[in-house]
Amino acid sequence: MTRSDQRPAGVDLVDVEIFSRALQNIAHEMGVVMMRTSGNPVIAEAVDFSTFIADDQGEIVAYAGYITLYVGPARAAVRHLMQVIPRDEIHPGDAFICNDPYTTGASHPPDIAIVRPLFVGDELVAWCWAESHMYDVGGMAPGGFAPMALECYGEALRFPGIKIVDRGRVIEDVRRLIETNVRIPTMVFNDIRCLIAACNVCDDRFDELIGRYGLETYRRYVEIGKDLAEAAMRRRIASLPDGTFEADEYIEHNGHTNDLYRVHCAATVHGDRLTLDFTGSSPQTNGFVNCSYATTVGAAMTPLLMSLVPDLPINEGAIRAVEIVAPPATVCNVAMPAPSSSGHMEAGLRVMKVVEQLLADLQAASTDPFVREHVMAPWHDCWPGAVFYAPSETGELAPFLDMNGGSGGGGAQPVDDGLDCAGSLTQPQNSVPDIEINEFQAPVLYLWRRINAGSGGPGRLRGGQGMDYAWTPWYTTGGQEHVFAACWQVPPPGVAGGYPGSASGFTVVAEAMADKRLEAGTIPASLGELGEPMPLDAKHVGITVMPGDVVGMHSGGGGGVGDPIERDPQRVARDVADTAISAAVAATAYGVVLDPSGTVDPAATEARRAAIRQERRGWEPGTLPPTPARPEGRPARVRVSQAGPRLAELGGWCQPRPGVDLVEWADPDTGALLRVDVSVTEEAVDAGR
């Protein structure tokens, strides 16, 4: 009998559930403390942080679901400390600071974590971890993202598990070291103090919990909780078809060259065991897109936690049911000295997206109705970031990280459309900052912030839409803008005949005179009316942005589910009325014809959809590639088009790149759309083979 097959004897599972919820509530309260003690919009507004509690072996026993990707880095940080810090040098009230991808497994250096041991008397029985993105961590790039870096030594100040609090007192030498090396020392160290405060509260609440339950019951219940989660995860895995299934995703532009870097995953299901093997991914690059192995673990686990077992608590049991392989010195397991300051947003989110692709096909073929009902198209899963470094009206230089990047669309599911401005799949409590908060803290004025209409992938269920915004410098003499988008040329695919969502990008309009227009009482509504928009590369460093210039960003959408011409025509009409899509896209992508009042024309719609099916039946003969549900493949009609122009026909967008194609597969008899793949040819992969 395996450990996951055992059932606890003489234990009331309701008691275990109440205890587990109490632990989870402590982890959640840590986050509330951070939001209320930090003045940083990254924490208080965008909820870009995570908290967890581990047992004395470094295994997760409670995880607050702020950002699920950090289950990997959190475990890695605690386990590194247990390996390198002698036990007699760890005391009650101590805390350690971690942000090093190469030792503590951090997602990238701007994500600073505080790790605190939890004691009962003199016995170390648990650990807690509080982490958040910081506005600056030193290094060559304001804000900590360094597209220009060729090695990690230029990226940031790194902490490989250094004691920062000794028996309740902050170590002044460490504080002075940090404040000397960052651009905004007061804000950064205040945020570090908010992490320490969160851990202090955890210590207090944990002590109360042990007082109620006792140490022996605590240990027994956390082991039961882990075993139950593992057993449940294994039952869900066992419902998936056995076999090995492979897919690729691509990291775009490493900050130096516009190359593509492969993220390859082979998912092997054998009974109740699942292996995700990233062997075959590109070697690590000299750009900032590589991620740590711990980040790959968190990114790979996220789709499983969100889609396969969304009803389970997050603890070690769910994680140990899955084996994750990533060879060292690859984009998915970075080694010194390759840079990694955007690793989680580049390689990490591509790891997540490739697992989303594989899992959607596996779940569709599951024997479990619950698993099939929770099939989900890939989310946009790109965090288009931008840092503006300019003096405020007082002359103080400070980096401004625009957290509106957390606005990509969610993937559609069989039950409904994807969420608009959902962020990344790994951020279940994602938010975007209030515009006024950004304008209060940074020298910017927003001209608009709205839904990026048409960015969700067309389908019977439509992908969620992204965001479109623009701002101009305000009360500043101007400064430098760095931008970095991870999904620019290779859009997120749909499922079961759904189309990909749009990609993300940035645009600058120089000499737009936005300030003068506003003074004259004119409120611009589009970049085109301000001047000649200049599209930026996915990674663009050191753009001079002066008063009156305008910076725009459009984040993309999630993938669609099902053939778009099977969407309810009345829903399409509502989409047009809501300006989610245009009337032209309604006809082109969905085969729905509207009269001048916006009402569906049934006869014209029926004729239009019949014409689309007939056109598909005239595509080239082909064979649909095997899937978990149909391993032998099937005859089909196929059309291959370059992704950029084809998405534009459907109302979407991605930056055109030769060799990045949409492959549309249709039933040769009915003309129903069976599948739409995003294909990247070998010729398009310029690096990392």
N, C-alpha and C positions, 0 to 999 in steps of 0.2 A: 504494500500500500504506500503510495507516495504521500508526501506531506500535504499536498493540496486536496487529497481524497479524505483526509481525516476530518471528523466532526467533533466539536468540543463536547465533552460529557459533563453533565452536572452544571451547565452554565446557561443562564437565561440570556438569550441573544438580544432581547430588548435592553437588558442592562448593558450589554456590550455596545449596542448602538447609542444609548444615552451617553455612555462614557466617551465613545469616539466623537460624538458631536460636541461634547464639552471640550475635548482637545482641539477640535477644529475651530471652535469658537475662540479659543485662546489665540490661535494663529490669525484668525480674522481680526481680533481686537488689536493685534500688533499693527496691522495695516491701518486701522482707524487712528491709532496713536500717531503714526507717521503722517497721515493726511492732516491731522490737526496741529502738529508741531512743526511742520515744514512750511516755509513760504515759497517753495519752489513749485511752479505750475506742473512740472513733470510729475511730481508726487501728488499734490493736492488736487489737480485738475485732470491730468491724463491717466492717473492710476498706473504709472509705469514702475511697478515694484512687485516684490513677492515676499512671502514669509512662510516658514515651515518649522516643524519640530521633528527631531530625529531621536532615536533611542541611543543608548550608550555604544552601539555598534555602528552608528552613522546611518541607520536605516530609517526611512521616512515613516513616521507614525501619524502625522497630521500635516496637511498641505492646504493652505488657503488659496483658492483658485483665482488669484489675481493674474498671473501669467504662468501657464503650465510649462512653457519651454524650460523654466528654471528648475524643474525637478532634477535635471542632470547636473547643472552647476552647483546646486545646493548640496546634494549628496557628495559631490567631488570635493567641495571646500571642507566639509566636516571630516571626511576620510583623510584628506591631506593633513589636516591639523593633527589627527590621531596618529599619523605616521611620523611626523617630524617634530612634534612638541613633546618632550618627556612628560610623563604623567605627573611627576612631582613639581612641575612648573606650571600646572593648571590649577587655579584656585577659585573658590566661590567669588563672584563679582568680576572675574576677568572677562575680557572680550577681545576678539581678534579681527583684524581688518583684512579683507581679501578682495582682489580684483584681477588676479593674474591668470590669463587663459592657459598658461603653460604649466602651472603647478596646481592652482586651486580650481581650475576648470571654468573660470569665468566666461560668460558669453562674449564680453569684450571689456576692455579696461574701464570705460566710463560707468559700468555697472559695479558699484562698490557695495560689498556686503559686510555686515557685522555678524560674527558668529560668537555665541556665548554658551559656555557650559552651564548645565543646570545640575545643582547638587541637592541631595537630601542628607543633611548632616555633612560628613566629610566624604560621602560617596557620590561620584559623578554618575548620574543616571540618565542624562539626556542632553541634547543640544538644541539651541534655537538659532534661527538665521533670518536676518532682515536685510533686504537688498533693494537698491534703487539706482536708476540712472542719475548721474550727476551732470550739472551744466558744464563742468570743465574738470579735466584731470591732468592738466599740463600737457607737455609735448608740443610738437610743431604746429598742430592744428587747433584753433579755438573750438571748444566744444568736444574735443576728444576723438572725432572721426577724422582720420588722416588719409584721404585718397592719395596724397602725394608721397606717403611713406613707402620706402623700399624694404624696411626691416622694422621689427618691433621696437627697437631702441629709440626711434623718433616719435613713437605714438603717444606715450603717456607715462606717468608715474605708476609703477606696478607694485602691489603688495601681495607677497606670497604667503599670507597667513601670519601677519605681524601683530604682536600684542599691542593694543591701543588703550585698553583699560586694565589697570592692575588693581585687583581687589576693590573695585568701585571707583577708582580715581583715574581720570584721563591722564595718560603719559604725555607730559608737556613737550618732550623732545619730538615725539611723533606728530603732535599737533603743529609745532613750528615747522617741521619738515613739510607737512602737507600744505600749510598756508603759504610757505615760501615758493612752492612749485606750481600753484594754480593761479589762474587769472582773476578769479573772484573768490578770494579766500573766505570772506565772511559767510557768503551763501553756501559754499561747499562744506565748510566745517559745521555750519548749522544743520545741514542735511545729514551729515554723519552723526551728529548728536541726536537727530530724530530717529535714526536707526538704533542707536544705543538705547534711547528711551523705549523703543518698541521691545527690545530684548529685555530691558528691566521689567516692563509690565508682564512679559511672558514669564519671567522668573517668579514674580509675585503670584500670578494666577496658577502657575504650575505647582507652586508650593501649596496653595490652597487645595488644588485637585488631589495631590498626594495626601494631604491631611484628611480629605473625605474618604478616599478609597484605600489608602495604604499602598506601600511600595510593592508588595507581593501581588495584589490585585491589579495594579497598574501594569506590571510586567506581563501578567497572564493575559489581560485584556488586549494589550497592543499586539501580542503574538497571535491571538485569536483573530483580531481584526485583519492582520496581514494575511493569515492563512485563508480567511473567507474571501478576501479580495482576489487572492491568487486563484482560488478554486473557481470563482465566478469568471475571471478573465479567461481561464483555460476552457471553461464550458463554451464561452463565446468563440474562442479560437477553434474549438473542435467542430463548430457549426460551419466553418469555412471549408471550401473544397481543398483537398490535399494537392500538393504540387508546388512547383517553383514558377513564379511569375515575375517578370522584369519590366522596368520602365526607367526612363531618363528624364532629368530636368537639367537646366543649364543656368549657371551663374553668368551674368552679363557684365562685361567691362570691369576690369580689376582696379581701375583708377589711373592706369597708365596706358593701356591699350584696349581697344574695343574688340576683345576676343570673347569666345564662349568657353566655359569650363564645365565639363560634364559632372553631374551628380547621378551616379548609377545606383539603383537599388534592386536587389533580388530578394523577393519575399518568398520564403519557403514555409508552407504549412504542412506539418506532419502530426496528425492526431491533434493533441491539445498543445502542441509546441509551435511557436512562430519565431522564425529567424529573419531579421532584416539585415542584409549584408550589402555594404556600400563599397565592396571591392570592385574595382573598375572605374571608380571616380577619378577625376583628374589629379595629378600631383599638385601639391600646394604651389601657390604663385607668389610673386614678389609684390602683390597688391593686397589691400586690406580686407579681402573678401573671404579669407580662410576662417574656419571656426574650430573650436576645441572639440575633442571627443565628447566631453560632458554635454556640450551644446547639441551635438548630434543626437545624443541619447534623449535629451529633453524634446528636441524637435521631432524625432521619430515617434516618441511616445504620444505626442499631443493628439494626432488624429485618432489614435486608438482610444485615448481617454475621452475624447469629445464625441466620437461617432460609434465606436464598437461597444464601449462600456460607459455611456454618459450617465448612467444611474449608479455608478460605483463611487465610493470615496477614493481619493487619491492617496495611496500609501505604497509602501515597498512591495506588498504582495502583487499588485497589478504590474509593477515594473519587472519583478523577477520572473514573470511568466514569459518574458520576451527576451531573446538574445539579440544584441545589436553589435555588428561587426563593422569596424571602420579602420582600414590599415593606416599606420602612422605616416606622417609627412604627405598627406593628401588634403584636399580642400575640406574634407570632413573630419580631419584629425590633425590639426596643425602642430608643427614642431618648430622650435626655435631655429632661426630668428625670423621666420616669415611673419608678416604683419597680420593683424586680426581685428582691427578696431571697428570694423563693420561686419564681423564674421557671422553674428547671429542673424543679421538682417539680409545677408547675402547667401552664403552656403547654408546657414541654419534654416532660413525660410524655404530654400529650394529642397532641402531634405524633407521638410514638412510637406511640401507640395507633391513631391514624388510619392511619398507614402499615402497621401490623400488619393492620388490617382489609383494606386494599386488597391487600396482598401475599398474604394468605391466598387471596383469590379468584383473583388472578393465578397463583399457584403451582398451585392446583387445576386450572387450565386449561393448564399447561405441557406441552410435548412431551417434556420430560426426566423420566424416572421418579424420579431423585434429587430433583429439585425438587418433584415432586408428593408424594413421601414425607415431605418436610419441611414440609408445610403445618402451621401452628400457629395455634390460636385466640389472640386477644388475652389477654395477661396482665392481672392486676389493675392493675399499673402505676400505683399510687398510693402515696405514701410519707406516711402519716399521722403528722405530727410533733407533738411536744409539748415545751415547755420549762417546767420548774418552777424558779422563782427564790425561794430561801428560804435562811435561815441554817443552817449546819451546827451540830453540837453544840458547836463551838468559837466559834460566832457569826460565822463568815466567810460572807458572801454569795457564792454562785456559781451560775451557770445550769447546770441539768441537762437536757441534750438526751437524751430517751429514744430510743435507736436501735432499739427493738423495732418501730418503724415499717417497717423493711425486712423485712416478714413477709407481704406479700400472696401469694396463690396464683398459680402459673404456669398458662398456657393449656394445654389438652389438645392432643395431637397424634394423628394417625391410628394411631399404634402403642401409645399408652399414655395414662394419666391425666396431668394436669398435676402439677407438683411442689408439695407442701405447703410453705407458708412460704418460697417461693422468692425473695421480694424483688421487684425490678423486673427486667425483661428485660435492662436495661443493666448488671446487676451479676452477671456469671457467677461471681464469687468472693464473693458476698454472704454475710454471716454476721450473726447477732444476738448482742449481748453476753451473756456469762454473767451470770445474775441476781445472783450474789454479787459480781461486779465492780461492777455498778451500785450495789448496796447498800453496798459498801465506800466508794465515792467520792461518793455522794449521800445526802441525808437521806430515804431512802425504804425501805419494806419491801414486797416483793411478796406478795400473797395467793395468786395463782395465775398461771400462764402455760401455755396449752394451745391445742390446735387449735380454731379457730372452726368447729364442726361445721355442715355444711350450706352453707358459704359458697362452695364450688366450683360452677360452673355445671353443671347436669345435662346429660348427654349419653351417647351410646354410650361415649365416653371422657369421664370427668368432669374438670372443671376442678380445679386444685389448691386446697386450703383455705388460709385465712388464719389469723390468731392472735387469741386472746382473752386479755387479761391485766387485772390490777387491782393497784393499789398504794395504800398509805396513807403519809402523812408519818411520819417516824421520827427521833427525836432532833432535833427542830426545833420551833420555835414556830409554824411554818406559813409560807405564802408565796403567791405568785401563779403561776397556771398559764395558759399560752397554748397553744392547740391549733390545728392547721391540717391539714385533710384535703382532698385534691384529687379524690376520687371518692366522692361522698356521695349524689347524686341521679341520676347518669347512669352506670349500671353497665357493665362491660366486656362486649361482646357475645360470643356463641359463633359457631361455624362449622358450616355444613352441617346445620342442624337442632339444634345444641347451644344450650343456654340461656345467658344471661349469668351471670357470677359475681356475688356480692354486693358491695355497696359497703362503705365504711369509716365509722366514727364514734366519737365519744367520749361518755362518760357520767360524771356526778359524783353521788355519794350524800353529801349533807351530813349532818352529825351522825350518821354511821353507827356511831360508837363502836367502830370496828374495834380500836383499841388496848385498850379495856376488854374486848372479847370475847376477844382473844388472851390477856390476863392471866388471864381466867377459864377458859382452856383450850378455848375454842370456835374452831374454824377455819372461817370462812365459805367457802361454795362458789359463791355466786352474788350478784349485786348486789341482786336482789329480796329476799333474806333480811336485807339490811343496812338497808333503808329504802326510801324513794321515789326511784328513779333519775331523774335529770334529764338528758335527752339534750341535748347541746350542738350548736350550729350548726357547720357545717364550719369556719368561722373564728370562734373565741371567745377574746377577749382579757381578761386581768385577772381570772380567776376566783379568788376567795379559797379556798384549800384549807388547812384547819386540822387539827391532830392529831385522829385518829379518822375524818376524812373519807376517802372512797375515790374514786379516779379509775380509770375503766375505759376500755379501748380494744378495739374489734373491727376487725381488718383483713379486707378482703374477699378473694374468690377469683378464679381465672381462668375464662375462658369454656370451655364444653364443646364437644365435636366430635360431631356425628351425633345422630340421634333417640334420646332417652333410652330409649324402649321397645324399642330394639334392643340394649340392654346385656345382657350375659350375666346371667341371674337369679342365678347363684351368686356373681358378683362383687357384685351388689347386696346379697345376704345377708351377704357378708363386710363390706361397707361398714357395714351395720347393726350387725353384731357388733363392729366396730372403733369404733363410735359416730361414724363419719364422717357418717352421716345417720340419721334416725329411721325406724322402721317405717312411720309415716304417710307420710313423704316417699317411701319405697320404693314404696308403692302409688300415691300421687298423681302423682309425677314419672316414675317408672320402670315403673309398671304391674306391680309384683312384689308378690305377696301371700305373707306369711310366716305359718306357724302359731305357736302360743304358744312353741315351743321355738326359734324363729328359723330354721326350715327352710323352704325354698321349697315352696309348695303349687302344683304344676304346673298343675292344672286351673283353680284360681282365678286364677292368673297369666295363663293363656291367655285366660280370659274377660275379665279386667280389661283386658288389652292390646287385645283385640278391641273392647271398649266404648270405649276411648280413640280408636281409629282411626275407629269409627263416629261418635263425637262430632265429630271433626275434619272428616269428610266433610259434616257439617251446618253448618259455618261458612259465612259469606257468600262468594259467588263473587267472584273477583278475578283479577288478572294479576300473577304474580311478576315483580318488576322484573328487567331484563336483568342478566346477569353476564358476566364474560369468557368463561366456558365456554358460555353460552347467551345470545348478544347479543339474540336476538329475544324473550326472555321466554317465559312459558308460563302457561296457565290454572292456577289454584290456588284453594284455599279459604283464607280469611283471617279471623283474629280479632285485634282491637285491644283491648288492656287497659292500664289505667294500670300503670306498671312496679312501683310499690311493692306494691300488693295482690297482683298476679300473682306476683311473686317470693316473697312471703310464703306463698302457696299451695304453692310448690315447695320451701319450707324455706329460702329465701334472704332477703336484706334489702337494701333501699335506701330512703333517705328519700323519701317520696312528694312529687311535684311535678306539678301539673296540666300536661299537655302532654308529659310524658316517659312514653312508652308502650312496651310490647312488642307487636310486630307478628309474629304467628305465621302461617306459610304452610305449607299441607299439600297433598299430592297429592289431587286430587278423586276419584280412583279407588281408590287403596290406603289413603289416610289417613296415609301416611308424612309425617313432619314434614320439610319441605324447608329451611326457613330461619327464624330468629328474629332480627328486627331490633330494635335500640333506636332508637326514633324520637323526635325532639324537634321539636315543631311550632313554627311561627314565633311563635305567641302565647306560647310558653314562653321565648323568647329576649327578655329584657327590656332588654338592653343590647348595644352593640357591633355593631349592624347597619350 
